[in-house]
Amino acid sequence: MGLLDVFKENEQRHNATLINAKFLGGYDDRKKALGNLSFFNESVDFKVAFSAKASFSIAFSSITNVVVEGKDQVSRRVTVTRLITIGIFAFALQKKREEKDAYITLELKDGQEVIFHIKNKSPMEVRVALSKVIAMTKQSQA
């Protein structure tokens, strides 16, 4: 059994959804980084290659909502948290018009909005990939 087989088995055991993403901000004082975003039953992990310091994990119990949006929706929903998180780039988002970009926002119980950018995937494609995760957050709120 090779390393890839072990990873696939681990991923299936924990019902993980793996997405290549860019962390834009909104979680503590962490800086922007490229990495892999994994959704597990008990947590959401962001792993940056060769940088344990830039990697982090958020307990699923602290997530109140998972929102997947395109650039148009993001530009309509520029919140104060988002403005602080992304800074002036929050308004720049509304000027770019790339069709195949999606944004995932994890809304946390403490009010933080953790934002990830997914390149070359439409919001619909990301919503389909995260349908179980989104349903789990809706169920936990009920």
N, C-alpha and C positions, 0 to 999 in steps of 0.2 A: 504494500500500500504506500503510494507516494504522498508527498506533502500536499499536492493538489487534491488528492482523494480525501485526506484527513480534513482539509478545509471544507470541501463540499459536504462531507458527512456532518461536520460541526454546524455548518450553515443550515442544513436541513433539519437537524435535531432542534435547533433553536428558532426555526422559522424566520431566518434572517432575510432581509431585503438589502442588497448591497448596491449603492449608487455612487458613482464618481461625482464629487461635488467640490465647490469652493465655499469655504466658510467665510461669510462676510462680516459677521460680528453679532453682538447681542448677548454673549454669554461671558459674564465676568469681564475681565480686561484682556481677553485673548485676542490675538492679532489674526488678520486674514491669512488663510492657508488653503492649499489644495490637498485633498485627501479622499478617503473612502468613508461614506456615511452608511452605517449599518443599523437597521431597525430589528431589534430582538424583542422577545416577549417581555423581558424585564428592563431593558434599557435601549437607549439610542447611543451608538458609539461613533465618534469621528476619529479616524486614525490617519495620521500624517506619516508618510514613509520617512524613516530615519529621524523622527522627532517625537519622542515620547512626551516632551514638554508641551508641544503644540496639540497633542491628541487629548481627547476628553470623552467622558461618558456622562449621560444624563439619565437618571432613573426614570423609567416610564411613568411611575406614580406622580412625578412632579410636572408632567406634561398635561396641560388642560386641553390643547387643541393642536392639530396638525393642519396647516393651510397650504395648499399648492396653488400658485398663481402664475400668470404670465406677466409680461412687462406692463401691459395695459392695466391689469388689476392692481399690480403693485403701485403704479403711479397714482391710482385713485385712492389708495389707502396709506398714504404717507403719514404715519403716526409720529407722535413725539419720540417714542422709544426708538422707532426706526430712524428718525432723523438724527438722534444722538448716536445710534449704533453705526450708521453708514455715513453720517455727516452730510456734507454738501452733495455727495453722490446719490442721496435719496431722491433728489430732484433730477439728477442726470439720468436716472433710470427711465424717466418718462420720455426722454428725448430719443433714446435708441429704439430702433424698431426691428429687432431680430425675432423672427417667428418661432424658431426652435429653441427657445430658452424658457426655463421654468425656475421658479423660486419656491423653496420650502421654508415656511416659517413655523417654528415650534414655539407655541405660546406656553409659558411656564406659570406655575401657581404664584411665583413671586413677582410677576409682571414683566419679566424679561421676554424679549422676542428674539429667538435664535434663528438667524437667517442664513440659508444656503442657496447658492446659485448652481443650477444644473444646466450645462451647455448641451446643445444639440438634442434636447428632448423637449417635446411640447408638454405643457401642463397636463394635458389629457393622458399622455403616456406615463407621466410620473404618478398621476392620480391612480391609474390602473395598477401600477407597480406597488403602490402604497395602500391599496384599498383595504387590506386587512388591518393595517396600522391605524388608518383613519377610523375604521369601524370600531376598533378597540378603544380609541379615545372617546368616541361618542358614547359607547356603552359604559365606560367608567364615569362619565359625567351624569348618567341617568340615575 
